[in-house]
Amino acid sequence: MKIQKTNLWLIFAVTIAALCFTSCDRNGGEEEVGGGSGNQENHQQEYPPTADVIRDAVTDIDGNKYDAVRIGDQVWMASNLRTTRYADGTIIPLGDTSSSTVPYRYAPGKAHTNEANMANVPTYGYLYNWSAVMHNDSSSQTNPSGVQGICPNGWHVPSEEEWGQLRYYLYHQDEYDCSCRIYHNGEFHEEGGPAKALASTKGWLTTELNTCAPGYDQSSNNATGFSAFPAGFYSIYDDVGYDQFGWSANFWSSTSQHYYDRACRLSISNSDGRPSPYDIGFGFGFSVRCLRD
């Protein structure tokens, strides 16, 4: 009887070991580059087969892991930055007001307090004012910018020129540049652009007016894997506070205009097929995407 029990336990142990080996081999055998879903620590949606993904490409000082996507000759973080500290360990304070000179971060959302919006940070990242983004570095228009700023070691804040390189590449790839006709003011107009190829497949306010816009048929977004979530922004106007959550994704550059305390950003709207550059005041809070050096 003891021998029978021993044999049963031996069979059970071997079976469990085989199952564990199979499971570990299945996970460990994943390729580092290619389509598929991001890991849970990245809080990412699934990537399309068209995306050239590098999983766990970088870890920030807080231990947050980020996938990256290769788009043309550039390698971008595939989610918004969500660090609370610079690479040197300096804390970036949570802000309850706007400032053009004091570094602040904000939790994005529809509510008007960081506490109420904090659950959005794992997916949407933090919003940062330009002072927080630059971390005392000087404005740069070069490609590459050479501005580490808020980014982890080995990565940098993209210049306006580098955002322009991304836009130029996307507009010249048929699989990314959408072409459509929209009805406006009683007439049909030709319009298009690669905004859908950059936008996430969820989170956008719906629109039926422009088939090339991120808010139209969101399941067809994100061909690049860039996964731009509509985190909106933090406004410098006290009567507005948080704004456009679900409407727009906005990303800082390292390039200032040297007048009226303004810097360049890239904006993606739920209703427009074109990712567009604008300049805006340093005190606004926008998302950050870092480029690999």
N, C-alpha and C positions, 0 to 999 in steps of 0.2 A: 504493500500500500504506500509506503514511504517512497519507494522507487517510482511508482506511478505519479505521485504528487510532484516529485523532483522533475520528472520528464515534462509534466505539464507546465511547470514554472519555466523550464528551459525553453520550451516552444514559445511560450508567451514573451519571454525576454528577447528572443531572436526576432520575433515578429515585430515588436515595438522598435527595436534597433533598425530593422529594415525600413520601417515607415519613416523614422526620423532621418535616416540617410537619404531616402528618396526626396523628402521635403527639403532638406538642406541643399541637396544637389540641384533641385528645381530652382531655388532662390539664388544660389550662388552661381548658377550657370547663365544668368542674364548677361547680355552684352551691355557694355557701358554706353555705347552709342547706338541710337536708333529710335524708332517709334515705341509707343507703349505708354503706360501710366507712370506719373511721378510717384515718389514714395510719400508716405503719410506725413513725414516731417516737413515736406515742401507744401503740403496742403494744396496740391495741384490737381487740376482736371486731367483727363486723359489727353495724351498728345496724338495728333493724327499721324498716319504713316508717312506723310510728306515731311514731317519735322525731323531735323537732324539734332537729336537730343544727347546731351552729355549729362548723365545722372550724377547728383552730388558733386557738382563741379567745384563748389566752394562752400566753406563754412565760416560764418562771421564770428566775432568775438563772443557773442551770446550763445553760440552753439547752434544757431539756425543754419540748416543746410539748404542750398539752392541748386536746382538743376540749371543747366544752361542750354541755349540753342545756338547752333551755327547758322547764320543767315548771310550768304555771300562770303565775304572775307572777314566778317566780324563774329565774335562770340559774345552773346548777351545773356545776362541772367534771365531765367524763364519765369521769374516772379518778382514782385515788388520787394524792395529792401524793408526789413522789419527789425533792424538792430536798434538797441537802446543806448549803445556805446560806440565810440570810435575805435579804430584798431589799436590805438594807444591806451585804451581803457577809460578815457574820459566819458562821463555820462552826458547824454543829450536829454535835457529836462523836458518833461511833458509841459505843454503850453496851454494856458487858459485865456491867452490874449495873443495878438499878433505883434511881430517886431521885425524890423528890417536889419537889426544888428545883433540881437540876442538869439542864439540857436534854440530852436524849439522843434519838437515832434508832436504830432496829433494823431489820435485814433480816428479813422474815417468812418462815416456813417450818416444816418438820418437824424440822430439825436444831436444835442448841442453840448455834450460833455464827453470827455475822454472815457470816463468810467462806463457810460452807457454804450459806447461804441467799441469797447475793447475786444469784444468777441469777434469783430471783423478783421482784426489785425493778422491772424494766421493766414487768411486768404488774400486780403487787400493790402497788407503791409501798413506801415505808418506813412503819414504825410509829414514832410519836413519843409521848413522855410529855407531860403537860399543860404542864409548864414550857416545853418546846420549842415547843409549839403557840402559847402565849400571848406569848412573847418579851417578858416584863415588862409586858405590858398588863394592865389590871384586868379582873376578871370583868364580863360584860355579859349582861343578860337582854333587852335591847331588840331591836326589829326595825326596821331592821338593827342588828347588834351594834355596829358601829363599831370592831371589833377586827381590825386587819390581821394582827397576830401573825406566823405563819409563812407567810402567803399572799403571792403576788406583788402588786405594785402594781396597784390597781384592783379587788382582790378582798379578801374578809374571811372570818374564821372564823365560821361560823353560830352564833347563840345557840340556846338550848333553844327559845325562841319561834319561831325560823325553821325549826328541824326540825319543830316542831309545825305550822307553816303547811304544810310539805310533806306531812306525814301527813294533815292535814285535807283538803287538796286531793285526794290520792289516794283516800281513803276515800269521797269524794263523786263519783268518776268511775267509772261502771260498767265501763269498759274496763280499769281498773286494780285495782278492788276485787274480788278473787276470793271466791266463795261456794261452800262445800262442806260435806260431812258427813264426820266422821272417827269411826272406831271406837276407843273407849278405855274400858278397864275394863269390858268387856262391854256397852257401850252406844254408840249413835251420838249424836254431838254436832254441832250446827251451828257451823261455824267458818269464818273467812275472813280476808281482809286483802290489802293491796297489796304484800306482800314480794316476790312473784314479779315484779311490774312493775319493781322496783328491782334485782333480783339479776341477775348475769351469767349467760350461757347455758352456762357451763362452770366447772369447778373445785369444785363443791359435792359433798359426800358424798351419796350417793343415799339417799332414803327413799321407802318405798311407803305410809306410814301417813297422809299428809296431802297431798291433791292440790293444795292451795293453798300448799304449802311450796316454797322454792327447790330443794330436793333431789329434787323429783318432776318428771319430764319437763322437764329443764333447757332443752330447745330452745324451750319456751313462755315462758321468763323474759324479762325486760328490755324490756317494752313501752315504758317511758319512755326507754330508752337510757342510764339512770343507770349501768348496768354495775358494780354492787357486787360485787367479787370477795371471796371468803372468806379474807381475810388472817389471820384469827384475832387473837391479841394477844400482847404480851409481859407476863408476869405479874410481880408484885412479890414473889412467893414463890420463893425460890431453888431449891426442889426441883421447881419446875414449869418455869420459864423460858418458852420459846415454847409456846403452847397454841392449840388449836382451829383450826389451819390446815385449811381445807376445810369447817369446821363453821359458822363465823360471820364476819360482817363487822361491824366496830365503828367508830363515827365520833365523834370528840370534838366537843363544843360549847364555846363561850366562857363558859359559865355554871357557876359553882361553887356549892356548897351552903353555903359558909361554915361548915362544921363538919367535923371529922375529915379535912380536906384532901381533899375529894371534889368531883368535877365531873360534869356530866351528859353522857351519850353516847347515841347511837342504835345499837341492836343488831339485826341480822338473822340468824336462825338457819336452818340447812338444813332443819329439821323443823317450822318454825312459819310460818304465813301472815301474822303480824303483825309489822311493824317496831316495836320497843318501846324506850321511853326508860328509862334507869336512871341512878343516880348511882354513882360508883366512885372509888377513890383516885387521886390525881394521878400516882402512880408507874407506873401501867400504861401500856403502849405500844399505841396504837390508830391506825387510819388517819385521814387528814384529807381532807375535801372542802371546797373553798373556794366561796363564793358571790360572784357579781359585784356590785360596789357599785351 
